[in-house]
Amino acid sequence: MPKPKKRGSNHQRGAGGQPRNVQPFSDEDASIETMSHCSGFSDPASFTEDGPEVDEEATQEDLEYKLKGFIDLTLDKSAKTRQAALESLKSAFSSKILYEFIMERRMTLTDSIERCIKKGKSDEQCAAAGLACLLCVQMGSGIESEEIFKTLGPVLKKIVCDGTASIQARQACATCLGICCFIVTDDITELYSTMECLENIFTKAYQRDRDTNGVSSTHNTVLHISALLAWTLLLTICPMNEVKKKIEMHLHKLPSLLSCDDLNMRIAAGETLALLFELARETDADFFYEDMELLTEKLRALATDGNKHRAKVDKRKQRSVFRDVLRAVEERDFPTEMVKFGPERMYIDCWVKKQTYDTFKEILGSGMQYHLQSNDFLRNVFELGPPVMLDAATLKTMKISRFERHLYNSAAFKARTKARSKCRDKRADVGEFF
């Protein structure tokens, strides 16, 4: 008679066995704690009428216990375990404000990030660079952040300039270098040094048309894009005399990137051009660009591109972006956008503000709205003032009942279904107009 199989043979093993599985920081961990940590200015739609009482102190202790475990696991022997721990810390830092917790452990976190960037492989380096960005976003601009950047800055520059490192790691480090420098540096020499490092990367894309090795240039495009966007972000905080120098240096060369095969490079170059024109006109109201006619022709062609070999989604995205870029260059106009977060509104009314917002949104993801509400550094960047504190009575009046939410969601669902049905109907005219 065969022996019954032993149960529990696949359970986690302790020391000396297989690497431990890391339970990632989940959305459930973030949702309850985010509400409890920031109850004074949370989105009123997130409150339920008859939800259970949450022990905030116990929840906070449980969260910190988990995060301490993740920090310890960044030193694990297993690369997969280290990477999972880094990703979990990134998820926590993007969805919550943990200033006090991080302040006590900033040196430990900095050492872990430095070790992972120096000794890890591509995916681990990318995760560590992303965590470094979020660490500086959490700490804001201060002496502690400057110490972090003094430690990580040279390491990031080394990876960015290392031709033997993976493109993904160099790309992540270029983005991290730009964001961290934007947040922490008050040293103008360090700012110029960082911009020069990034310039040495993306200016290589200017030579693409002359490059006989097309495979190599295409392979490096993602790195050039990240370096260009990071450089553009830093340009927005440069003194005006330096801005003039950079405009004279790059404004005649950037249009060459509009012919790149990569959609994201074309868009990055177009938005950078719009920002440079905006800055140039701020410094000199009578600014004149000699090749304006040739440039507007290129921009108009991209704004009305109908090439059949391009994907429809790519064409729509390109047209949308370059219509705005063309308006900025020709008419000095910017289509104002509104961002809602909680009871507040923020208007993006210029290319400098758009570039800054897009950069931090890329890093924070779904946590951008929460950080706009409660992160002092970001609120200072966007001139939002101190966080809005709402008392319990105000929050109660702002509550929406479950029945009202149900009616609203039902109506929105029906309207969305009708709109989509019209687009899918073959008899409908779905032609695009310009």
Secondary structure per residue as TSV (DSSP state, phi and psi in degrees):
chain	resnum	aa	ss	phi	psi
A	1	M	-	360.0	128.2
A	2	P	-	-68.7	146.0
A	3	K	-	-74.7	141.7
A	4	P	-	-66.0	146.9
A	5	K	-	-70.0	141.4
A	6	K	-	-73.4	138.5
A	7	R	T	-88.3	153.7
A	8	G	T	81.4	11.6
A	9	S	T	-70.4	-19.2
A	10	N	T	-101.5	11.5
A	11	H	S	-68.4	165.0
A	12	Q	-	-63.6	142.6
A	13	R	-	-100.0	153.3
A	14	G	-	-84.7	-151.3
A	15	A	T	-62.1	138.1
A	16	G	T	91.7	-12.7
A	17	G	S	-99.2	-147.2
A	18	Q	S	-73.9	158.7
A	19	P	-	-58.6	145.0
A	20	R	-	-69.9	146.0
A	21	N	-	-82.1	136.9
A	22	V	-	-98.2	123.5
A	23	Q	-	-80.7	111.9
A	24	P	-	-67.5	157.8
A	25	F	-	-67.9	119.6
A	26	S	-	-100.7	168.6
A	27	D	H	-64.5	-31.1
A	28	E	H	-65.2	-39.8
A	29	D	H	-59.9	-38.1
A	30	A	H	-76.7	-38.8
A	31	S	H	-65.6	-49.1
A	32	I	H	-67.1	-46.4
A	33	E	H	-68.3	-35.9
A	34	T	H	-61.1	-42.4
A	35	M	H	-65.4	-42.7
A	36	S	H	-71.3	-36.3
A	37	H	H	-73.5	-29.1
A	38	C	T	-128.1	40.1
A	39	S	G	-64.5	-21.3
A	40	G	G	-70.3	-24.0
A	41	F	G	-143.0	40.1
A	42	S	-	-81.6	162.1
A	43	D	-	-65.8	122.2
A	44	P	G	-61.0	-23.9
A	45	A	G	-67.7	-17.8
A	46	S	G	-82.7	-9.2
A	47	F	-	-86.4	138.5
A	48	T	-	-106.6	155.8
A	49	E	T	-72.4	-38.4
A	50	D	T	-124.5	35.2
A	51	G	-	-70.8	154.8
A	52	P	-	-70.0	152.0
A	53	E	-	-68.3	137.1
A	54	V	-	-108.5	129.1
A	55	D	-	-77.6	97.7
A	56	E	H	-63.1	-41.2
A	57	E	H	-64.2	-44.7
A	58	A	H	-65.9	-39.0
A	59	T	H	-64.5	-41.2
A	60	Q	H	-63.5	-42.1
A	61	E	H	-63.7	-41.5
A	62	D	H	-64.1	-41.4
A	63	L	H	-62.2	-47.8
A	64	E	H	-63.9	-34.9
A	65	Y	H	-62.5	-43.2
A	66	K	H	-62.9	-45.2
A	67	L	H	-65.5	-37.3
A	68	K	H	-59.9	-40.3
A	69	G	H	-63.3	-41.4
A	70	F	H	-63.9	-40.3
A	71	I	H	-62.5	-41.6
A	72	D	H	-62.7	-37.6
A	73	L	H	-73.7	-13.3
A	74	T	T	-68.4	-10.2
A	75	L	T	-105.3	8.2
A	76	D	-	-65.4	156.3
A	77	K	S	-70.6	-29.4
A	78	S	-	-80.7	127.4
A	79	A	H	-63.9	-38.3
A	80	K	H	-64.3	-40.3
A	81	T	H	-65.5	-42.8
A	82	R	H	-62.4	-44.4
A	83	Q	H	-64.3	-42.6
A	84	A	H	-62.3	-39.1
A	85	A	H	-65.1	-42.0
A	86	L	H	-62.2	-43.2
A	87	E	H	-64.6	-38.0
A	88	S	H	-66.7	-39.8
A	89	L	H	-65.8	-38.5
A	90	K	H	-60.3	-44.1
A	91	S	H	-61.6	-41.6
A	92	A	H	-67.9	-44.5
A	93	F	H	-69.0	-29.5
A	94	S	H	-79.9	-23.0
A	95	S	H	-104.3	-3.1
A	96	K	S	-146.0	161.5
A	97	I	-	-100.9	118.5
A	98	L	-	-129.4	42.1
A	99	Y	H	-57.6	-50.6
A	100	E	H	-65.7	-42.5
A	101	F	H	-60.9	-44.1
A	102	I	H	-71.0	-37.9
A	103	M	H	-56.1	-39.2
A	104	E	H	-72.9	-20.1
A	105	R	H	-125.8	18.5
A	106	R	H	-63.2	-36.6
A	107	M	H	-70.7	-38.8
A	108	T	H	-62.5	-45.1
A	109	L	H	-63.6	-41.8
A	110	T	H	-62.1	-43.2
A	111	D	H	-63.2	-40.7
A	112	S	H	-64.9	-44.1
A	113	I	H	-63.0	-44.5
A	114	E	H	-60.2	-43.8
A	115	R	H	-63.1	-43.3
A	116	C	H	-67.6	-36.9
A	117	I	H	-70.2	-40.1
A	118	K	H	-71.2	-45.0
A	119	K	H	-106.3	-15.5
A	120	G	S	-78.4	171.3
A	121	K	-	-95.7	-173.7
A	122	S	H	-49.5	-57.2
A	123	D	H	-62.9	-40.7
A	124	E	H	-66.7	-39.4
A	125	Q	H	-64.0	-40.4
A	126	C	H	-63.0	-44.7
A	127	A	H	-63.6	-41.5
A	128	A	H	-66.1	-40.3
A	129	A	H	-64.7	-40.9
A	130	G	H	-62.5	-40.0
A	131	L	H	-66.5	-36.1
A	132	A	H	-61.7	-41.2
A	133	C	H	-57.9	-49.6
A	134	L	H	-67.0	-32.7
A	135	L	H	-61.7	-44.8
A	136	C	H	-69.8	-36.0
A	137	V	H	-62.1	-40.8
A	138	Q	H	-66.3	-43.1
A	139	M	H	-78.1	-26.5
A	140	G	-	74.1	-168.2
A	141	S	S	-90.7	111.9
A	142	G	S	-167.3	-178.9
A	143	I	H	-61.7	-40.6
A	144	E	H	-62.2	-41.3
A	145	S	H	-66.8	-36.2
A	146	E	H	-62.1	-39.0
A	147	E	H	-63.9	-40.3
A	148	I	H	-61.8	-45.1
A	149	F	H	-69.0	-34.1
A	150	K	H	-62.3	-33.0
A	151	T	H	-78.0	-45.7
A	152	L	H	-88.6	-25.6
A	153	G	H	-54.1	-53.1
A	154	P	H	-60.4	-35.6
A	155	V	H	-67.2	-43.5
A	156	L	H	-63.6	-43.7
A	157	K	H	-61.7	-39.1
A	158	K	H	-62.7	-43.0
A	159	I	H	-68.1	-43.0
A	160	V	H	-57.5	-39.6
A	161	C	H	-90.2	-2.9
A	162	D	-	-85.3	106.4
A	163	G	T	-65.9	-16.8
A	164	T	T	-88.4	-14.5
A	165	A	S	-74.3	160.0
A	166	S	-	-68.0	149.3
A	167	I	H	-61.2	-39.8
A	168	Q	H	-62.4	-42.2
A	169	A	H	-66.6	-42.3
A	170	R	H	-65.0	-38.3
A	171	Q	H	-62.6	-48.7
A	172	A	H	-62.9	-39.8
A	173	C	H	-69.7	-34.2
A	174	A	H	-64.4	-45.2
A	175	T	H	-62.0	-46.1
A	176	C	H	-61.3	-42.6
A	177	L	H	-60.2	-45.5
A	178	G	H	-64.3	-45.2
A	179	I	H	-67.8	-46.5
A	180	C	H	-63.8	-40.3
A	181	C	H	-64.7	-41.4
A	182	F	H	-58.9	-39.9
A	183	I	H	-76.3	-45.8
A	184	V	H	-104.8	-28.1
A	185	T	-	-81.0	130.2
A	186	D	-	-108.9	-3.0
A	187	D	-	-89.2	111.4
A	188	I	H	-63.8	-30.9
A	189	T	H	-64.7	-41.7
A	190	E	H	-66.7	-38.1
A	191	L	H	-60.6	-48.0
A	192	Y	H	-65.4	-37.8
A	193	S	H	-63.4	-42.4
A	194	T	H	-65.8	-42.4
A	195	M	H	-64.2	-37.6
A	196	E	H	-64.3	-40.0
A	197	C	H	-60.1	-43.8
A	198	L	H	-71.2	-37.1
A	199	E	H	-60.0	-40.5
A	200	N	H	-61.5	-22.1
A	201	I	H	-86.4	-57.7
A	202	F	H	-76.2	-20.8
A	203	T	G	-68.5	-16.8
A	204	K	G	-65.8	-23.8
A	205	A	G	-69.4	-22.1
A	206	Y	G	-62.1	-26.8
A	207	Q	G	-90.4	6.9
A	208	R	G	-59.0	-41.1
A	209	D	G	-63.3	-27.8
A	210	R	G	-91.3	-10.2
A	211	D	-	-77.0	124.6
A	212	T	S	-79.2	-21.6
A	213	N	-	-94.6	84.9
A	214	G	H	-64.4	-31.9
A	215	V	H	-63.0	-44.1
A	216	S	H	-62.4	-46.0
A	217	S	H	-66.0	-38.5
A	218	T	H	-65.6	-39.6
A	219	H	H	-61.1	-34.7
A	220	N	T	-89.6	-0.7
A	221	T	H	-58.5	-43.3
A	222	V	H	-61.6	-35.7
A	223	L	H	-67.6	-43.4
A	224	H	H	-61.6	-39.4
A	225	I	H	-63.1	-48.7
A	226	S	H	-62.3	-41.4
A	227	A	H	-65.4	-40.8
A	228	L	H	-63.7	-45.7
A	229	L	H	-66.6	-39.3
A	230	A	H	-65.6	-41.3
A	231	W	H	-62.6	-42.6
A	232	T	H	-62.4	-39.7
A	233	L	H	-60.3	-43.9
A	234	L	H	-69.7	-29.6
A	235	L	H	-62.1	-30.0
A	236	T	T	-68.3	-15.0
A	237	I	T	-113.0	11.1
A	238	C	S	-79.7	152.7
A	239	P	-	-61.8	154.3
A	240	M	H	-61.1	-36.1
A	241	N	H	-64.6	-35.6
A	242	E	H	-72.1	-37.1
A	243	V	H	-59.2	-43.7
A	244	K	H	-59.0	-43.3
A	245	K	H	-61.6	-44.9
A	246	K	H	-66.9	-37.0
A	247	I	H	-64.3	-45.2
A	248	E	H	-61.5	-33.5
A	249	M	H	-76.6	-36.4
A	250	H	H	-114.3	-19.0
A	251	L	T	-63.2	-30.1
A	252	H	T	-86.8	-13.6
A	253	K	T	-98.1	-31.7
A	254	L	G	-59.3	-36.8
A	255	P	G	-56.3	-22.9
A	256	S	G	-64.2	-26.9
A	257	L	G	-75.6	-13.2
A	258	L	G	-68.9	-15.2
A	259	S	G	-95.2	4.6
A	260	C	-	-64.4	146.5
A	261	D	S	-69.4	-23.7
A	262	D	-	-83.8	124.3
A	263	L	H	-59.1	-44.8
A	264	N	H	-64.6	-33.1
A	265	M	H	-68.8	-41.7
A	266	R	H	-60.0	-43.1
A	267	I	H	-67.8	-44.0
A	268	A	H	-60.4	-42.6
A	269	A	H	-66.4	-41.8
A	270	G	H	-63.3	-45.5
A	271	E	H	-68.2	-34.8
A	272	T	H	-65.6	-41.0
A	273	L	H	-60.0	-45.0
A	274	A	H	-60.1	-41.6
A	275	L	H	-66.5	-40.5
A	276	L	H	-63.8	-40.6
A	277	F	H	-64.4	-39.8
A	278	E	H	-61.9	-46.2
A	279	L	H	-66.7	-39.7
A	280	A	H	-61.6	-40.6
A	281	R	H	-74.8	-23.4
A	282	E	H	-71.6	-37.8
A	283	T	H	-78.5	-29.1
A	284	D	-	-145.7	107.9
A	285	A	T	-62.4	-25.5
A	286	D	T	-99.7	24.8
A	287	F	-	-57.0	133.5
A	288	F	-	-128.0	130.4
A	289	Y	-	-108.9	122.3
A	290	E	T	-63.4	-42.1
A	291	D	T	-96.1	34.8
A	292	M	H	-59.5	-41.8
A	293	E	H	-63.7	-44.4
A	294	L	H	-65.2	-40.2
A	295	L	H	-65.6	-45.5
A	296	T	H	-64.5	-32.0
A	297	E	H	-62.7	-44.7
A	298	K	H	-62.5	-45.5
A	299	L	H	-65.3	-39.9
A	300	R	H	-66.8	-37.2
A	301	A	H	-64.0	-39.3
A	302	L	H	-72.4	-31.8
A	303	A	H	-74.9	-15.5
A	304	T	T	-125.9	24.7
A	305	D	-	-62.4	126.1
A	306	G	-	-124.4	21.9
A	307	N	-	-58.4	129.7
A	308	K	T	-72.4	-21.1
A	309	H	T	-78.2	-7.4
A	310	R	S	-92.4	147.3
A	311	A	-	-66.8	148.5
A	312	K	H	-61.7	-40.5
A	313	V	H	-62.5	-42.5
A	314	D	H	-64.4	-40.6
A	315	K	H	-64.6	-41.4
A	316	R	H	-63.0	-45.1
A	317	K	H	-62.8	-44.4
A	318	Q	H	-63.8	-45.4
A	319	R	H	-61.3	-44.4
A	320	S	H	-59.2	-47.6
A	321	V	H	-65.5	-46.8
A	322	F	H	-77.2	-18.8
A	323	R	H	-63.8	-42.3
A	324	D	H	-68.8	-40.1
A	325	V	H	-64.0	-43.1
A	326	L	H	-61.7	-42.0
A	327	R	H	-62.6	-38.1
A	328	A	H	-66.3	-42.5
A	329	V	H	-74.8	-43.5
A	330	E	H	-81.7	-46.5
A	331	E	H	-111.1	1.5
A	332	R	-	56.4	37.3
A	333	D	-	-113.9	148.0
A	334	F	-	-133.7	128.1
A	335	P	-	-74.9	107.3
A	336	T	-	-62.5	135.2
A	337	E	E	-115.1	149.2
A	338	M	E	-115.2	132.9
A	339	V	E	-114.5	125.9
A	340	K	E	-101.4	137.2
A	341	F	E	-149.7	112.5
A	342	G	T	61.8	-135.9
A	343	P	T	-84.3	2.6
A	344	E	E	-105.3	163.4
A	345	R	E	-134.7	142.7
A	346	M	E	-129.5	133.7
A	347	Y	E	-104.1	126.2
A	348	I	E	-96.4	107.9
A	349	D	-	-121.4	14.2
A	350	C	S	-157.0	164.4
A	351	W	H	-69.8	-32.6
A	352	V	H	-62.3	-45.6
A	353	K	H	-66.6	-39.4
A	354	K	H	-63.6	-44.5
A	355	Q	H	-60.3	-43.9
A	356	T	H	-65.4	-45.1
A	357	Y	H	-63.2	-46.0
A	358	D	H	-61.7	-37.6
A	359	T	H	-64.3	-48.2
A	360	F	H	-73.6	-29.6
A	361	K	H	-66.3	-37.3
A	362	E	H	-62.5	-36.2
A	363	I	H	-79.6	-42.9
A	364	L	H	-88.0	-20.8
A	365	G	G	59.8	-130.7
A	366	S	G	-68.3	-12.0
A	367	G	G	-85.6	2.1
A	368	M	H	-60.7	-45.6
A	369	Q	H	-62.7	-42.3
A	370	Y	H	-62.5	-42.9
A	371	H	H	-68.9	-33.5
A	372	L	H	-63.5	-32.5
A	373	Q	H	-73.4	-39.2
A	374	S	H	-125.1	-11.0
A	375	N	-	-87.4	113.9
A	376	D	H	-59.6	-38.9
A	377	F	H	-63.0	-50.5
A	378	L	H	-63.5	-39.3
A	379	R	H	-63.5	-34.2
A	380	N	H	-70.7	-39.7
A	381	V	H	-60.2	-43.7
A	382	F	T	-95.0	10.3
A	383	E	T	55.5	50.0
A	384	L	-	-96.8	-8.0
A	385	G	-	79.8	-174.4
A	386	P	S	-66.8	156.6
A	387	P	-	-56.2	142.1
A	388	V	-	-79.6	119.7
A	389	M	-	-99.5	122.5
A	390	L	-	-108.6	130.3
A	391	D	-	-78.8	170.7
A	392	A	H	-61.5	-37.8
A	393	A	H	-65.2	-41.7
A	394	T	H	-65.1	-43.1
A	395	L	H	-60.7	-37.4
A	396	K	H	-65.5	-39.8
A	397	T	H	-69.6	-22.9
A	398	M	H	-88.2	-5.8
A	399	K	-	-64.7	147.7
A	400	I	-	-113.9	130.4
A	401	S	-	-68.5	160.5
A	402	R	H	-61.4	-39.5
A	403	F	H	-64.5	-41.2
A	404	E	H	-65.4	-40.4
A	405	R	H	-63.6	-39.4
A	406	H	H	-63.0	-43.9
A	407	L	H	-63.8	-42.7
A	408	Y	H	-63.2	-45.7
A	409	N	H	-64.9	-37.5
A	410	S	H	-64.6	-45.0
A	411	A	H	-64.2	-42.3
A	412	A	H	-63.9	-38.6
A	413	F	H	-64.9	-43.1
A	414	K	H	-64.4	-43.5
A	415	A	H	-64.0	-40.3
A	416	R	H	-66.2	-40.8
A	417	T	H	-63.2	-43.4
A	418	K	H	-62.6	-44.0
A	419	A	H	-62.4	-42.2
A	420	R	H	-68.6	-35.1
A	421	S	H	-64.3	-38.1
A	422	K	H	-65.0	-39.6
A	423	C	H	-67.9	-30.5
A	424	R	H	-85.4	-16.0
A	425	D	-	-69.1	120.9
A	426	K	T	-65.1	-22.3
A	427	R	T	-79.3	-16.5
A	428	A	S	-76.1	151.0
A	429	D	-	-85.2	109.4
A	430	V	-	-108.2	20.4
A	431	G	-	-65.6	151.2
A	432	E	-	-101.0	133.9
A	433	F	-	-115.5	153.6
A	434	F	-	-126.1	360.0
